[in-house]
Amino acid sequence: MLKVIKSVYEFIRRLSGDDLYDLYLKSHKKCSKKHKLMSKKNFYQATIEKKWSGLKRCC
């Protein structure tokens, strides 16, 4: 039962984007460390700026 709850929790985190920073940390460990590791606050700020920058319209 606990395993099911944990997998549901992980699924919800992935779906909502709450685990993005954890995935970033794993990716940063795997790749060459040419860039400085961002703090959690800076990471989410950069993610939001990337998502909402530029022109967003349908026509």
N, C-alpha and C positions, 0 to 999 in steps of 0.2 A: 504493500500500500504506500509506503514511504517513497519507494522508487517512482511510482506513478505520480505522486504529488510533486516530486522533484522535477520530473520530466515536463509536467504541465507548467510549472513555474519557469523553467528554462525556455519553454516554447513562448510563453507570454512575454518574457524579457526580450527574446529575439524579435517577436512580432512588434513590440512597442519601440524597439531601438534602445532599450535600457542597457543592453550588454555591449553597445558599440565601443565603449572605452576599454572594456576587457578584451575584446577582439583586437583593438588597436595595440594594446600592450603585448598580446601574443604575437602579432605581426611584427612589431618593433623588435622583439627578441630574435625572431627568425631572420630578418633582413639585416643588411649591413647598417651600422649605426652612423650613417652620414648626417642625419638630422637629429637635433636635440629632442628628447622625449618631452612631449607637451604635458602640462598638468591637466587634471580632469576638467577644470573650469575652462582653460584655454581650448581644450579639445572640443568641448560642447559648443563653445562660442564660435569656433571655426566651422563646425558642422552646421550650425544655424546660419551663419553668414553665407556658406557655400550653397545651402538649400534655398535661401531667399534672395540671393543677389541676382541682379539682372532683371530683364523684363519677363514678367510672368503673365501671359494672357493667351487667350485661345485664338484671337483673330488679329 
